[in-house]
Amino acid sequence: MSFINAIFLFGLGAALLPVLFHLVRRVQAKQVRFSSLMFLKMTPKEVVRRRRIKDWLLMAIRSLLLLLLALIFARPFIPDESIPFFAAEEAESVVILVDNSFSMQYGDLFEQARAAALGIVDAAGPDDELAIVAFSDEPRPLTALGTDKSLHRGVLASALEPTYRPTDFFRPIQLAGELLAEARHDARRIVLISDMQQSGWGGAFDNWKLAQGVGFEVIALGEAGRENTFIGGLAVATRRVEGEVVNRFDSRVGAR
């Protein structure tokens, strides 16, 4: 617990005043001699006992009031990080890498990627800063690190489009690390949304690693066994059928 005006804590000593007054009054009690007690009414012991209890309760209430006044003026508060079950989540900086290479045009992979990125934006806290980067073989930053969720949603809805380029993961991840180097928050994370084409993982990763403390999360899209499917060969055969030229395409599909 901390206090905004800690100087008022010295007022806690005032809570001892009612105790002192109570003790002093008992010490200063005097005996008065009477010539005759025949006209005095004897007080029952139960009444004396009840009065003594009331005096102690009154003393405790007075002390408690002075104690509360001192605490109110001191303005105590409990920092959020000191409450284990109610502490606010730590704000973080997140770079979202969205794959828009040619392979993402298979089925509804690209729409899945867009929806996953929107889900991350919607789940972000008010102080979280996000950046969106579209990539194929080269990264293209769409937004800088910022807390404006409406901007990120608008970019994902309008500026994010698929391309016909191949996949390369090194440059996008490297760029994300560079962006997070300038982030405001200590909690930093990279989220990679892709169909995870194996051909995109080159040898450039052998002598490179992310900065310490940067988290890395992968959202892999696509059906099992299809994420690394590629066209390994294409043949075109031309022949004439009833005087017309007909082209026949034969493709060879492989998987990595």
N, C-alpha and C positions, 0 to 999 in steps of 0.2 A: 504494500500500500504506500502511496505517495501523497504529498500534500502540496497544494498550490501556494497557500500562505502559511508556511510552517511556523512562522514567528508566533502565531496565535496559540501554538501548542503550549507555550508557557502559561497560558490561562488554565491549563489542566490543574495547576496547583490550587486554583480557587475552589476546586471540589472538596478540599480538605477543610475549608472554613466552617461549614455546618458541623463537622465532627468536632472541631475545636470548641465551637460555641456550646455544643452539647456537653462536652467534658468540663468546660469551665463553669457552666451553670451548676453542674453537680458538685464541683469542688467548693463553689461559693455559697452553697446552701447553708443557712444559719438556723440554729435552734433558738426558739423563743420560749421563755419560761412564762407559765401562767400560774396564777395563784390557785386556780381551781379549774379542773377539767370537767366539772359536772354539766356545764352548758355546751360542751363540744360533742359533736356526733362522730362516732368512730367510723372511719372509712373501711369498707370490706377489703380484704386482701385481693379479691378478684378484680376490683375496680383499679387498685394500684397496679396490678399486673397488666391489665389491659391498657392503662395509660402509659405504662413504660414501653409496651410494644408499639403503641401509636407514636411515641416520641422517637423511637428508633426508625420506624417507617418514614416519618416526616423528615428525619435527618438524611435518610438514604435518598428520598425523592429530591430534596434540595441539592444534595451532592450530584445526583445524576443529571439534574437540569443544568447545573453549572458545567458539568463535563460535556454535555451535548452542545451547549452554546460555544464552548471552546472549539470543539470538533467542527461545528458548522462554519465558524469563521475561518478555520484552517483549511476548509474545503478538501477533504480527502478524496482520492480516486484510486482505482485499481487499473494499471496498464493492461491492455488487451493481451499482451504476450504472457502475462502472469496467470491468465485464466485458461487452463488446459483444454476445457471442453467448449469454451465460447470464444476462443481467440480467433481473430480474423485471419483468413488465409493470406499468405504472403503473395504480394503482387509479383508478376513475372513478365519477362520479355520473350515473345515467341515469334519466330520467323516460319511462315508456312510456305513450303515449297510444293507447288502444284505442277505435276507433269502434264505438259500439253504437246508431247511428241506424237508422231504419226501413229504409234501403236495404241495410243489412248482413244483412237477413233473406233476401236473394235467394240461393237455392241453399244452399251450405255456407260462404258468406263469413264468417259469424260464427264458425264453428268453426275456419276457417282463421286468423282473427285471434287467437282464443284460443291455438291451437297456436303461432303466431308469437311471441306474448308469452311463453309457457312456454319456448320455445327460447331467448329472450334471458335469462330468469331462470336457466336451466340452464347457459348459457355464461358467466355472470358469475363473476368471481373471488371469493375469500373476503372480500376487503376492499372489493369494489364495493358501493355503496349504490344501491338501486333504489326507485322509487316508481311506482305504477300509477294511472292516471287514466282512467276511462271517460268518453266524451263523446258528445253528439249536438249540440244547439244550445247546451248548457251543460255544463261539465265537472263531473265528480263524482269527487273523490279517493277511491280505495279503500284505498291504503296510503301512509304517509309514507315519506320516504327512510330506508332501513334495509338491513341486511345479512342479515336473516333470510329465507333462501330459502323455507323451509317456509311462512312466513306469506304470501309472495307467491303461491306455488303454490296454497295453499288459497283465497285470495281469487279468483284466476283461475278456479278450478274451481267455486266456489259463489256468489260475490257478483257476478260479471260476467254480466249478462243483457242481451239486446237490448231496445230500446224502440221506440216508434212516433213518435219525435221526428225533426225534420229535422236536417240536418248544418250545422254552423258551425265552422270551424277556428280562428277568431281567438282566442276566449276560452280554449280548451284550450291552445293554444300559448303564449298570454300567461301562463296559470297555470303552465305548465311552466317558463317562464323565471323566474317568481317563486320557485318551489320550488328551482331550481338556484342562485339567488342566495344561499341559506342552506346550500349543499352543503359538505361537508368537503373534497372533492378538487378539485384544479385542473382535471382532465380532466372535462368536463361534456358531456352529450349528450342530445338529445331524439330519441326514436324514435316516429314517427307510423305507426300501423297502420290502414289504411282502404281503402275502395274508391275513394277520391279523387273524390267527387262534385264536379263543377265549381261547382255552385251554392253550395257551402260556402265558397268563397273570395270574401269580400266586399271592399269598399273600405277596411275598417278597417286593412288591411295597408299601405296607401299611406304612412302617416306613422308607421310602427312597425317596429322591427327587433329581433332578438335581441341580447343582450349579447355583447360581443366574447369570443371564445374558446369559445362554446357551439356544439357541433356539432349538425347537424340531419340525420336519416336518415329516409327514407320507405320503408315496406314497402307497396307497392301490391298490392291483392288484386283478384281478378275476372278474367273473360275479356276479351280484347282487344275493344274496341268496345262492351262492356256496362257499363263502370264508370260511365259518365255517362248511362245510359238512365233516362228518367223517364216518368211518365204525364202527358201534356199536356192531356188532356180526357177526360171521362167523361159519357156520355149514357145515360139510362134511358128505355126505351120500354115503355109498358104497353098490353096488348091482351087481349081475351077469346078464349079458345079453348075451345069447347064449354062455355060457362058459367063457366069458371075464369079468374081473372086471372093472366096470365103477364107477368113483368118481364124485359125483355131489356136487357143492359148492353153498350154499345159504348164501347170505350176507344180513345184515340189515344195512341200511344207515340212519343216523340221522343228525341233524343240531343243532348247538348251537346258 
